[in-house]
Amino acid sequence: MLYYLHYLSSHWSPLNVFRYETFRAMAAALTSLAFSFVLGPRAILLLTRLKLGQPLRQKSEVRELADLHSGKKGTPTMGGILILLATTISSLLWCDPATRLYWLALGSMLYLGMIGFVDDYTKVVQKNSRGIRAWQKLVAQALLAVFVYFYLSWTADYPGAYNSLYIPFLKTPVVVDMVSFLAILFFGLVIMGTSNAVNLTDGLDGLAIGCFVCVAMTYAVFCYVTGNARLATYLYLRPVSGADELAVFCAALVGSGLGFLWFNCHPARVFMGDTGSLALGGVLGVIAICVHQELALVIAGGVFVLEAVSVLLQVASFKLTGKRIFAMSPLHHHFELKGWEESTVTVRFWILSLVASLLALATLKLR
């Protein structure tokens, strides 16, 4: 809403700064960070009083891992509410509310956050670590993919804008005219893949949110460049009207993510739960779709990809051969059981995520 202050710049010229996405992006990050710091202790206290603690694995499942994580018992979950609240308030203040892509990103995040909240609530009430059924989550995510496709088809500046497939390092799209069914299927794979990959990564203190911040910063750059027609044309990207406001939204995500990490770092005072992980992963997928950088997300979110692939390989290997590839999946638990300290696994995965984000940014020029 503060964007409109620039209309008063004729009366006081410094207000003209509210026109610029770069200024508003920095302001959004700082605002969401401040809200996280202020609301964090109160949210943790409330969740603790409500006894919304994360159910841990039973010793009958994985005895050694249960012993390693025994100290986490009673730590409140659903902390993702803090991230969603800080991001929503900050983005409403600093984004241009006339931008349709902004409302798509915000709505997608809150929708998936609601699905995650139901999952977390089910876990807490039933005192188990499984929550709602996997197919129910997938159906909810698939419905979002259908909505995203038709929403973008309606708001795009030209017909068929989101029926093209762009691959990093190539100047032109590989597929120019995907039929609607294939486009929806592709969107579904992107949204479901990122949402569930972040959810699988969220198993150690600070792990998922630290990696998420790296990817969100990367997509803030992608959104800014794609929203600037001159820069996008120079870098052989498809210009997207309104994508620059998504950069402001990504900055708000970064600020709220860093604010949550303050409380989620080891030893964690709160867990984000599915309320946060499903929403944050899904909104990354939606933003990547908006700026035609879906496959770059495989590079930037390399840690999330490794975590998800480790689960798929583990399940496939056990069903086909009866043997496990890893001591346990997702991958971070494998290293835990191999003797790495929890903080060691987390920091090393952060480093890998930062490297992957830099590689993704390199695709902007290497075309």
TIDREN-562510 format. One line per 8 residues: number of its first residue (from 1); their letters; for each residue x negated, y, z of N, C-alpha, C. Coordinates in steps of 0.2 Angstrom, whole numbers, m for minus. Each point is the difference from the previous one (the first is absolute). Layout:
// TIDREN-562510
NUM	A	X,Y,Z,X,Y,Z,X,Y,Z; ...
***
This chain:
// TIDREN-562510
1	MLYYLHYL	m4,m6,0,4,6,0,m4,6,0; m6,0,3,m5,6,0,m2,2,m7; 1,m5,m4,m2,2,m7,3,6,m3; 6,1,2,4,6,m2,m3,7,2; m4,0,5,m3,6,3,m4,4,m5; m2,m4,m6,m4,4,m5,4,5,m4; 7,m1,1,4,5,m4,0,7,4; m3,0,6,0,6,3,m7,3,m1
9	SSHWSPLN	m4,m3,m4,m7,3,m1,0,7,m3; 5,2,m3,0,7,m3,0,5,6; 3,m2,6,0,4,6,m6,m1,4; m3,m6,0,m6,m1,4,m4,m5,m4; m5,2,m3,m4,m4,m5,m3,m7,3; m2,0,6,m3,m6,3,5,m6,0; 7,1,m1,5,m5,0,m1,m4,m7; m3,3,m5,m1,m4,m6,m4,m6,1
17	VFRYETFR	m3,m1,5,m4,m6,1,5,m6,1; 6,1,1,5,m6,1,2,m3,m7; m3,3,m5,2,m3,m7,m5,m6,m1; m6,0,3,m5,m4,m2,1,m7,3; 0,m5,m4,0,m7,3,m6,m2,4; m6,3,m1,m6,m2,4,1,3,7; 2,6,0,1,3,7,6,m4,4; 5,m1,m3,6,m4,3,m2,m7,2
25	AMAAALTS	m4,m3,m4,m2,m7,1,m5,0,7; m4,5,0,m4,0,6,4,2,6; 5,4,m1,4,2,6,5,m6,2; 2,m4,m5,4,m5,1,m3,m6,4; m7,m1,m1,m4,m5,3,m1,3,8; m1,6,0,m2,3,7,7,0,4; 5,1,m3,7,0,4,2,m7,2; m1,m5,m5,2,m6,2,m4,m3,6
33	LAFSFVLG	m7,2,m1,m5,m2,5,2,3,7; 2,6,0,2,3,6,6,m3,3; 5,m1,m4,6,m3,2,m1,m7,3; m5,m4,m3,m1,m6,3,m3,0,7; m5,5,1,m3,1,6,5,2,6; 5,4,m2,5,3,5,5,m6,1; 2,m3,m5,6,m5,1,m3,m7,2; m6,m1,m1,m3,m7,1,1,m2,7
41	PRAILLLT	m3,3,5,1,m2,7,7,m1,2; 5,4,m2,7,0,2,3,m6,m4; m2,m2,m6,3,m5,m3,m3,m7,3; m6,0,2,m3,m6,3,4,m1,7; 1,5,3,3,m1,7,7,m2,m1; 4,3,m5,7,m3,m1,0,m7,m2; m4,m2,m5,m1,m7,m2,m1,m5,6; m5,3,4,m2,m5,6,6,0,5
49	RLKLGQPL	4,5,1,5,0,5,6,m5,m3; 1,0,m7,5,m4,m3,m2,m7,0; m7,m1,2,m3,m7,0,0,m3,m7; m1,4,m5,m1,m2,m7,m7,m2,m2; m2,m6,4,m7,m2,m1,0,m5,m6; m6,0,m3,m1,m5,m6,0,m7,2; 4,m4,m2,m1,m8,2,m6,m2,m4; m4,m4,4,m7,m2,m2,1,m8,m2
57	RQKSEVRE	m5,m2,m4,0,m7,m2,0,m5,6; 4,m5,0,m1,m5,5,m6,m4,0; m2,m2,6,m6,m4,0,0,m7,m4; 6,m2,m1,1,m6,m4,m1,1,m7; 0,6,m2,m1,2,m7,m7,0,m2; m4,5,3,m7,0,m1,m3,2,7; m2,m5,4,m2,1,7,m6,5,0; m5,m1,m4,m6,5,1,2,7,m2
65	LADLHSGK	4,1,m5,2,7,m2,5,3,6; 4,m4,3,4,2,5,m4,2,6; m5,m4,1,m5,2,6,m3,7,m1; m2,1,m7,m4,6,m2,5,6,1; 6,m1,m1,5,6,0,4,0,6; m1,m4,5,4,0,6,0,7,3; m5,4,0,0,7,3,5,5,m3; 3,m2,m6,4,4,m4,8,m1,3
73	KGTPTMGG	1,m5,4,6,m1,2,3,6,4; 6,2,m2,4,6,3,m1,6,m4; m5,0,m5,m1,7,m4,6,1,m4; 3,6,1,6,2,m4,m1,m1,m8; 5,m2,m3,0,0,m7,5,5,m3; 1,0,m6,5,5,m4,m3,7,0; m7,1,1,m3,6,0,0,3,m7; 2,m3,m5,0,2,m7,6,6,0
81	ILILLATT	4,0,5,5,6,1,m4,6,0; m5,0,4,m4,6,1,m3,3,m7; m2,m5,m4,m3,2,m6,5,3,m5; 6,m4,0,5,2,m5,3,7,3; 1,1,6,2,7,3,m4,5,m2; m7,m1,1,m5,6,m1,0,1,m7; 0,m5,m4,m1,1,m8,7,4,m2; 5,m2,2,7,3,m2,0,7,2
89	ISSLLWCD	m2,2,6,1,7,2,m5,4,m4; m6,m2,0,m6,4,m4,2,1,m7; 2,m6,m3,1,1,m7,6,4,m2; 5,0,5,6,5,m1,m2,7,0; m5,1,5,m2,7,1,m4,2,m6; m4,m4,m3,m6,2,m5,2,m2,m7; 4,m4,m2,1,m2,m7,6,4,m3; m1,1,m6,6,3,m4,6,m4,0
97	PATRLYWL	5,2,3,6,m5,1,4,0,m7; m2,3,m5,3,0,m7,m3,m6,m4; m5,m3,3,m4,m5,m4,3,m7,1; 3,m3,m5,4,m6,1,m5,m6,2; m6,0,m3,m5,m5,2,m1,m1,8; 0,6,3,m1,1,7,5,m4,4; 7,1,m3,5,m3,4,0,m8,m1; m2,m2,m6,m1,m7,m2,m5,m3,5
105	ALGSMLYL	m6,3,1,m5,m3,4,3,0,8; 3,6,2,2,0,7,6,m5,1; 4,0,m4,6,m5,0,m2,m7,0; m5,m2,m4,m3,m7,0,m3,m1,6; m4,4,3,m4,m1,6,5,m1,6; 5,4,1,5,m1,5,4,m6,m1; 2,m2,m6,4,m6,m1,m4,m6,2; m6,m1,m2,m4,m5,2,m2,0,7
113	GMIGFVDD	0,6,3,m1,0,7,6,m2,4; 6,1,m3,6,m3,3,0,m8,0; m2,m2,m5,m1,m8,m1,m5,m2,5; m6,3,1,m5,m2,5,3,1,7; 4,5,1,2,1,7,5,m6,2; 4,m2,m5,5,m6,1,m5,m6,2; m5,m1,m4,m4,m6,1,m4,1,7; m2,5,2,m3,1,6,5,m1,6
121	YTKVVQKN	5,3,m1,6,m1,5,2,m7,1; 0,m4,m6,2,m7,1,m6,m4,4; m6,2,m2,m6,m3,4,1,1,7; 1,6,2,0,2,7,6,m3,4; 6,0,m3,6,m3,3,m1,m8,1; m2,m3,m6,0,m7,0,m7,m3,3; m5,5,2,m6,m2,3,m4,m5,m4; 0,1,m7,m5,m4,m4,m3,4,m5
129	SRGIRAWQ	m5,m2,m3,m5,4,m5,2,m1,m7; 6,m2,m2,2,m1,m7,5,5,m2; 5,2,4,4,6,m3,5,m3,m5; 3,5,m4,5,m2,m5,m3,m5,m5; 4,m3,m4,m3,m5,m5,m4,4,m6; m5,m4,m2,m4,4,m6,5,1,m6; 4,m4,m2,4,1,m6,5,7,1; 2,1,6,3,6,2,m4,6,m2
137	KLVAQALL	m6,0,2,m4,6,m1,m2,1,m7; m1,m6,m4,m1,0,m7,6,3,m4; 6,m2,2,6,3,m3,1,7,1; m2,2,6,1,8,1,m6,4,m4; m6,m3,0,m5,3,m4,2,0,m8; 3,m6,m2,2,0,m7,5,5,m2; 5,1,5,5,5,m1,m3,7,m1; m5,1,4,m3,7,0,m4,1,m7
145	AVFVYFYL	m3,m6,m3,m3,0,m6,5,2,m6; 6,m3,0,5,2,m4,2,7,0; 1,2,6,2,7,1,m6,5,m3; m6,m1,2,m5,4,m2,m1,0,m8; 1,m5,m3,0,0,m8,5,4,m2; 7,m1,2,5,4,m3,0,8,2; m3,1,6,m1,7,2,m5,3,m4; m6,m3,m1,m5,3,m4,2,1,m8
153	SWTADYPG	4,m5,m2,3,0,m7,4,6,m1; 4,2,6,5,5,m1,m4,7,1; m5,0,4,m4,7,2,m6,1,m5; m2,m5,m4,m6,1,m4,1,5,m5; m6,4,m2,1,5,m5,1,m2,m7; m1,m7,m1,1,m2,m7,2,m8,1; 4,m2,m5,2,m7,0,m5,m5,0; 1,m5,4,m5,m6,0,m7,2,3
161	AYNSLYIP	0,5,5,m6,2,3,m3,m5,4; 4,m4,3,m2,m5,5,1,m7,m3; 0,m1,m7,m1,m6,m3,m6,m2,m3; m5,4,2,m7,m1,m3,m5,m2,6; m4,m4,m2,m5,m3,5,m7,2,m1; m3,4,5,m6,3,m1,m5,m5,4; m6,0,m2,m5,m4,3,m6,4,1; m3,0,6,m6,4,2,m6,m1,m5
169	FLKTPVVV	m3,5,m2,m6,0,m4,2,1,m8; 7,m1,m1,2,1,m7,4,6,m1; m1,3,m6,3,7,m1,7,0,m2; 2,m6,m3,7,0,m2,3,m6,3; 7,0,0,4,m6,3,m1,m6,m4; 0,m6,4,m1,m6,m4,7,m2,m2; 5,1,3,7,m2,m2,4,7,0; 2,2,m6,4,6,0,7,0,1
177	DMVSFLAI	3,m5,m1,8,m1,0,2,m6,3; m1,m1,7,3,m6,4,7,1,0; 4,m6,m1,7,0,1,1,1,7; 6,3,1,2,2,7,m1,m6,5; 2,m6,m2,m1,m6,5,m7,m1,2; m5,0,m5,m7,0,2,m2,5,4; 2,6,m1,m2,6,4,2,m1,7; 7,m2,1,2,m1,7,m4,m5,3
185	LFFGLVIM	m1,m6,m3,m4,m5,2,m7,2,3; m3,4,m5,m7,3,2,1,4,6; 5,5,0,0,4,6,2,m4,6; 3,m5,0,2,m5,6,m7,m3,2; m4,m2,m4,m6,m3,2,m5,5,3; 0,6,m2,m4,5,3,2,2,7; 7,1,0,3,2,7,m1,m5,5; 3,m6,m2,m1,m6,4,m7,m2,2
193	GTSNAVNL	m4,0,m5,m7,m1,1,m4,4,5; 1,7,m1,m3,5,5,3,0,7; 7,m1,0,3,0,6,m2,m6,5; 0,m6,m3,m1,m6,4,m8,0,1; m4,2,m5,m7,0,1,m2,4,6; 2,6,1,m1,4,6,2,m3,6; 6,m3,0,3,m4,5,m4,m5,3; m3,m4,m5,m5,m6,2,m6,3,3
201	TDGLDGLA	m2,6,m2,m7,3,2,1,2,7; 6,2,2,1,3,7,0,m6,5; m6,m2,2,m1,m5,5,m5,1,5; m4,6,m1,m5,2,5,1,7,1; m3,2,6,1,7,2,m3,5,m5; 4,4,m3,m3,5,m4,m2,m2,m7; 1,m6,m2,m2,m3,m6,4,3,m6; 6,m2,0,5,2,m5,0,8,m1
209	IGCFVCVA	1,4,5,1,7,m1,m7,3,m2; m5,m2,2,m7,2,m2,m1,m1,m8; 2,m6,m2,m1,m1,m7,6,4,m4; 6,1,3,5,4,m4,m2,7,m1; m3,3,5,m2,7,0,m5,1,m6; m5,m5,m1,m4,0,m6,4,0,m7; 5,m4,0,3,m1,m6,5,6,m1; 3,3,5,4,6,m1,m4,6,m2
217	MTYAVFCY	m6,1,3,m4,5,m3,m2,m1,m7; m1,m6,m2,m1,m1,m7,6,2,m5; 6,m2,3,6,2,m4,2,7,0; m3,3,5,1,8,1,m3,3,m6; m6,m3,m2,m4,3,m5,3,m2,m7; 2,m6,m1,4,m2,m6,6,4,m1; 4,1,5,6,4,m1,m2,7,m2; m5,3,3,m1,7,m1,m3,1,m7
225	VTGNARLA	m4,m5,m3,m3,0,m6,6,m1,m5; 4,m5,1,6,m1,m5,5,5,0; 1,4,5,5,5,0,m3,7,m3; m7,0,m1,m3,6,m4,0,m2,m7; 4,2,m5,0,m2,m7,m7,1,m3; m4,5,2,m6,2,m3,m5,m6,2; m1,m1,6,m4,m5,3,2,m7,m2; 6,m1,m1,2,m7,m2,m1,m1,m7
233	TYLYLRPV	1,5,m4,m2,m1,m7,m8,m1,m1; m3,4,3,m8,m1,0,m2,m7,2; 3,m3,5,m2,m6,3,4,m6,m3; 4,1,m6,4,m5,m3,5,m3,4; 3,4,4,5,m3,4,7,3,m2; 5,m4,1,7,3,m2,2,5,5; 1,6,m2,2,5,5,7,m1,2; 1,1,7,7,m2,3,2,7,4
241	SGADELAV	6,2,m3,2,6,4,2,m1,7; m2,4,5,2,m1,7,m5,m5,3; m5,m3,m3,m4,m4,3,m5,4,5; m1,6,m1,m4,4,5,3,1,6; 7,m1,1,3,1,6,m1,m7,4; m1,m5,m4,m1,m7,3,m7,0,4; m5,5,m3,m6,0,3,1,3,7; 4,5,1,2,3,7,3,m6,4
249	FCAALVGS	4,m4,m3,3,m5,4,m5,m5,2; m5,m2,m4,m5,m4,2,m5,3,5; m1,6,0,m4,3,5,4,0,7; 6,0,0,4,0,6,0,m8,3; m1,m4,m5,m1,m7,2,m6,m1,3; m5,3,m3,m7,m1,3,m1,3,7; 3,6,1,0,3,7,4,m4,5; 6,m3,m2,3,m4,5,m3,m6,1
257	GLGFLWFN	m3,m3,m5,m4,m6,1,m6,1,4; m4,5,0,m5,2,4,2,1,7; 6,3,1,3,1,7,2,m6,3; 3,m5,m4,1,m6,3,m6,m4,2; m5,0,m4,m6,m3,1,m3,2,7; 1,6,2,m2,2,6,2,m4,6; 6,m3,m1,3,m4,5,0,m7,m1; m2,m2,m7,0,m7,m2,m7,m3,0
265	CHPARVFM	m5,4,1,m7,m2,0,m1,m5,6; m5,m4,m1,m1,m5,6,m2,3,6; 3,m2,6,6,m4,1,6,4,m2; 4,m3,m4,6,4,m2,5,1,6; 3,6,0,5,2,4,7,m2,m3; 0,0,m6,7,m2,m4,m2,m3,m7; 5,m4,m2,m1,m3,m7,5,3,m4; m1,0,m7,4,4,m4,6,m5,m2
273	GDTGSLAL	m1,m7,1,5,m4,m2,2,0,m7; 5,m4,m2,3,0,m7,3,7,m2; 2,3,5,3,7,m1,m5,4,m4; m6,0,2,m5,4,m3,m3,m4,m6; m2,m6,1,m4,m3,m6,4,m1,m6; 7,m3,0,4,0,m6,1,6,m3; 1,5,4,2,7,m3,m7,3,m3; m5,0,3,m6,3,m3,m3,m4,m6
281	GGVLGVIA	0,m6,0,m2,m4,m6,5,1,m6; 7,0,2,4,1,m5,0,7,m4; m1,5,5,0,7,m3,m6,1,m4; m6,m3,1,m6,0,m4,2,m3,m7; 4,m6,0,2,m2,m6,4,4,m4; 5,4,3,4,4,m3,m4,6,m3; m4,3,4,m4,6,m3,m5,m2,m6; m3,m6,1,m4,m3,m6,4,0,m6
289	ICVHQELA	7,m3,0,4,0,m5,2,7,m3; 1,4,4,2,7,m2,m6,3,m4; m6,m1,1,m6,3,m3,m3,m4,m5; 3,m6,m2,m2,m5,m5,m7,m3,2; m1,m1,7,m7,m2,2,1,m7,4; 5,m4,m2,1,m6,4,m6,m5,0; m3,m1,m5,m6,m5,0,m6,3,3; 0,7,1,m6,3,3,1,m2,8
297	LVIAGGVF	6,m1,2,2,m2,7,m4,m7,2; m1,m4,m5,m3,m6,1,m7,1,2; m3,5,m3,m7,2,2,0,4,6; 3,5,1,0,4,6,2,m4,6; 5,m4,m1,3,m4,6,m4,m7,0; m6,0,m2,m4,m6,0,1,m5,6; m1,4,6,1,m4,6,7,m3,1; 5,3,m2,7,m2,1,0,m6,m5
305	VLEAVSVL	m3,0,m6,1,m5,m5,m4,m6,3; m6,0,3,m3,m5,2,4,m4,6; 3,4,4,4,m3,5,6,m4,m2; 3,3,m5,6,m4,m3,m2,m6,m4; m6,1,m4,m2,m6,m4,m3,m6,5; m3,2,6,m2,m5,4,6,m4,3; 6,3,1,6,m3,2,2,m5,m5; 0,2,m6,3,m4,m6,m5,m6,m1
313	LQVASFKL	m6,1,0,m5,m5,m1,0,m5,6; 1,2,6,1,m4,5,6,m5,0; 5,3,m2,7,m4,0,m1,m5,m6; m2,3,m6,m1,m5,m6,m5,m5,2; m5,1,3,m5,m5,1,3,m5,5; 3,2,5,3,m5,5,5,m4,m3; 4,3,m4,6,m4,m3,m3,m5,m5; m5,2,m4,m2,m4,m6,m5,m6,3
321	TGKRIFAM	m5,2,4,m5,m4,2,0,m2,8; 4,3,4,1,m1,7,m6,3,4; m4,4,m4,m6,3,4,1,8,m1; m3,3,5,0,7,1,m7,3,m3; 1,6,m4,m6,3,m2,m4,4,6; 5,4,3,m2,4,6,1,m3,6; m3,2,5,1,m2,7,7,2,2; 2,6,m3,7,2,1,1,6,m5
329	SPLHHHFE	6,1,m2,2,6,m4,5,4,3; 1,6,m1,m4,4,m5,m8,1,2; m4,2,m5,m7,0,1,m3,3,6; 3,5,3,m3,3,6,0,m5,6; 5,m5,0,0,m5,5,m5,m5,m1; m2,m1,m6,m5,m5,m2,m7,2,3; m2,7,0,m6,2,2,0,1,8; 6,1,3,1,0,7,m2,m7,3
337	LKGWEEST	3,m5,m3,m1,m7,2,m7,m2,m2; m4,3,m4,m7,m1,m1,m4,3,4; 2,4,5,m4,3,5,m1,8,0; 3,3,m5,m1,7,m1,5,3,5; m3,6,3,4,4,5,6,3,m4; 5,1,3,6,4,m3,m2,7,m3; m4,4,4,m2,6,m2,m4,0,m6; m4,m6,0,m5,m1,m6,4,m1,m6
345	VTVRFWIL	5,m5,0,4,m1,m6,3,6,m2; 3,4,4,4,6,m2,m5,5,m3; m5,2,3,m5,5,m3,m3,m2,m7; m1,m7,m1,m3,m2,m6,5,0,m5; 6,m2,1,6,1,m5,1,7,m1; 0,5,4,0,7,m1,m5,2,m6; m6,m2,1,m6,1,m4,2,m3,m7; 2,m6,0,2,m3,m7,6,4,m3
353	SLVASLLA	5,3,4,5,3,m3,m2,7,m2; m5,3,3,m2,7,m3,m4,m1,m6; m4,m6,m1,m4,m1,m6,5,m1,m6; 6,m4,2,5,m2,m5,3,7,m2; 2,4,4,3,7,m2,m5,4,m4; m6,0,1,m5,3,m4,0,m3,m7; 0,m6,0,0,m4,m7,7,2,m4; 5,1,4,7,2,m4,m1,7,m2
361	LATLKLR	m3,4,4,m1,7,m3,m4,1,m6; m5,m5,0,m5,0,m6,4,m1,m6; 6,m4,0,4,m1,m6,2,6,m3; 1,6,3,2,6,m3,m4,2,m5; m7,m1,1,m5,3,m5,m2,m6,m5; 0,m6,2,m2,m5,m4,5,m3,m5; 2,4,m5,5,m2,m4,m2,1,m8
***
